[in-house]
Amino acid sequence: MKLRSYSFYVIFLSSILLIWFRFNNRFEKEIAWDIFGYYLPLPACFIYDDPLLNEVDWVKKINDERNLAGTLYMISSNDKGEPMYLFLFGMSLFFLPFFLLAHGYSALMGLPMDGFSETYQVFLVIGAIIYTMIGLYYLRKILLHFFTDRLTALILLLIIFGTNLANHLSIKNLEPVNVLFLLMTLVIWNTIQWHQSFKLKNLIGIASAVGLMGLIKPTESLSILIPLLWNVTTKKSLMMKFKLIYLYRNQFIISIIIVLFLASPQITYWLIKTGRPIFDSYKNAGIGLDLWSPHILNVLFSFRKGWLVYTPLMVFSLMGLYVFYKRNKTIAFGLILHFILAFYIVSSWTEWWYGAGFSNRPLITYYPTLAIGLGYFFLFLKKQTWLFKIGVGILLAFFVFLNQFQWWQYRNYILDPYRTTAGYYFATFLKTTVTDQDKEKLLVQRDFDKVRDFDDQHKYQAKLIQSIDFEKPYSVELPKGLFKPESDYQAQIQSDSLNKYFHVTAEDVYSFSNLIKYNALTSDDHIWVEFNFNIRSTTNQSLNDVYFVTTMSCRNGDYGYLAPELKTDSANQWQHYKLYYLTPEIRNHHDRLKYYFWNPNGRAFDIDQMRVRVFEKRK
């Protein structure tokens, strides 16, 4: 290292600033929501004597006592319905050293050894900071391979303080993207080194990093393309790469064995819980990968979470990738192809805004490649006129300021992490306060438990879609073929001296099931659905343990599930119900609204006067 290494000073001072900022922005519940799910195998194994997660009562107790998540969505199930971890073990492996240090420190100091006290949270934060520093260290090494020290220093300053990297490598550094960023730098750096010296340690570094990325987020295994396509641009160079792999086949065999060793806890767990070496435990019908319906424009430009809206500096990185390819094709091809494919996969996730992150969180994983692109943009800029350079400099300064200011707005709840629209964005642009009038422009508020009072009905217009009194055939105001009752109503219609009604016997577990295509109801992002009906018990007891279920249904299953219990005050007496359902984030507008009565405990009851209305936002 040179005595006057500007890039070293940038990393050193940035690290101090990030560490200071992180410890001044610790949360009361660092281990919560997704982090709770990633971390769960450690206390399960070392504290609660349930490494396979055969029981969930202790998890429920912890969650209830500490309020770590709205639901236990981080617990999945196998084909037999037995509980198992939703997330893979990758993040647990990175949490493990600091969990053990916290556990030992707690034992030594007589502190609670419950896995969730402040001691454990502090040690995890320290561990995340260390991973952040290692990632930045290797990013600097990569950039110095391509650029001068001064240019490297400038790139580092812009990437750290001009993008959403600062948020997710500081106050959000317990999330996977921090570790994925580190692992990506290791993949690229060791790829550079192995193609120069062909040392075993570098190939092990590549294989281990790729394997660990796959254990955190399986789609990140695609990073294997970077070393495979390094120096490959033609068919001839591809054949040379295959010969190189064969020449160093012993190194590759050793590296594969190490990857299998790292993956062995996960594979063993799957075998024990499912009987299969590979199992998809991510069972969430409402969220998933849909490669045929990417959200590319939303990911780039949406005011909800568009990458280039909140991290506009990356426009120059994208431009620089073209310069990179023109000037250094043999290396650029693999890196750029990997980025394009990875970006497409990121865009194909149905929840393309990725929760409450700032800007588009998963793209941070690919910032090492984009940092190289930014460097090549500056090499291009060097040969331009002074007027052009001044214009770009002004834009760069504004983009860094805008990113930092919007990050401040995000941290102070001016920019909503879930619900920002174009109208709200411009209403709060460069503002330090927000008004109730501004908030009217936000997307609809969806609570995590999906239960909310419909208290702003005046902003919506109603449309009747179903009205059945069982005296005559039901009627709907929908195009033919889009409304599909799944029950044979006529077979269950009975009558007394007053009227006809729909009878549910004790053997009918599911009754009055209906499906309606969402795009037949609206083109909006949400609707409210109102259900009005009468219900009565036909036994000598009042009704209970009967539920009215509303959900969205897609080819992957049901999501947005809501099932309030129905009760009557007395036997053989009609009771009126009015229920509201707010649709969840719609995965596909061809999905169907589904509703039915669920009778799990064998109650007999009658239904009458069924009336369903939908409410669309007034234009």
PyMOL commands that set and color helices and strands:
alter all, ss='L'
color gray80, all
select helices_A, chain A and resi 6-23+34-39+41-46+57-66+90-109+118-146+149-161+165-168+176-197+200-216+218-228+235-247+249-274+296-301+307-310+314-327+329-347+361-381+386-411+422-427+436-439+457-459+489-492+518-521
alter helices_A, ss='H'
color red, helices_A
select strands_A, chain A and resi 75-77+83-85+460-468+483-485+493-495+500-504+510-517+528-537+546-554+557-562+565-566+575-582+592-598+605-617
alter strands_A, ss='S'
color yellow, strands_A
deselect
rebuild
show_as cartoon
